[in-house]
């Protein structure tokens, strides 16, 4: 594709990855993230089955109550 600025091998620098990473999930669970980020992550957890499952498994594994559950409703 002549003139097209992106190639399939170019890293996707312009779009945020689609799932929460371990560090983001940990900061959501322990409440150390900023309110704006917490709201973004809660919104993502409501709509992403993969990340919400990771959230549930992590909180259950750690024996924690699901403290962020109110954010997910």
Protein Blocks (a to p, Z undefined) as FASTA:
>chain_A
ZZiabdfklccfkbccfbdcfklmmmmmnopacfklmmmmmmmmmmmmklmmmmmmmmmm
nopacfklmmmZZ
